[in-house]
């Protein structure tokens, strides 16, 4: 991909937004794992835990970027990403991370938890990067500091403006659709621009609309169960 083009910057923006939306909750792991340590120890844990998590995240993403070149895996990755986008719309994430009493135990907890919780992030970024390793690195360099040091503010923004999640899910769905239409053995079916872009719009609309409907249905059921029954 050529540098400093509209395509380059749109892909980079997609990666940064994906990182922020999907990794925002992961950053809370740092605070939970280090909450029992002294203030000066917490700084070391944040720095080294973040360094370890970023290294693993970068290596994993690059590996997935390479794997997505294998025939059929773009389609598989796209389908998985559609499911991830749907889950982002309808599920609330819980943070059940045990606090640690030593620096290295806290760092280990952060790295392991981030590796496990970041699988969706890795796949999404790899798909948005279109095989460009520079985009992966730039996306991480831009988003990780924001996620780590601004995670609390970002999560408050999500709570205040829930549509941020909807935008993130839409971008994930768009990334998934582009992965599917970019699958080599399916390209002939999407050679017509009308079919190609129509399919991408359809996937985005389906994920967002079905996700919103499911979320609304879940909220109505919760309100019904929370309402005490009136006596006759």
Secondary structure as GFF3:
##gff-version 3
##sequence-region A 1 232
A	DSSP	alpha_helix	6	23	.	.	.	ID=ss1
A	DSSP	alpha_helix	28	34	.	.	.	ID=ss2
A	DSSP	alpha_helix	39	67	.	.	.	ID=ss3
A	DSSP	alpha_helix	73	90	.	.	.	ID=ss4
A	DSSP	alpha_helix	103	117	.	.	.	ID=ss5
A	DSSP	alpha_helix	119	129	.	.	.	ID=ss6
A	DSSP	alpha_helix	133	160	.	.	.	ID=ss7
A	DSSP	alpha_helix	163	181	.	.	.	ID=ss8
A	DSSP	three_ten_helix	184	190	.	.	.	ID=ss9
A	DSSP	alpha_helix	193	226	.	.	.	ID=ss10
###
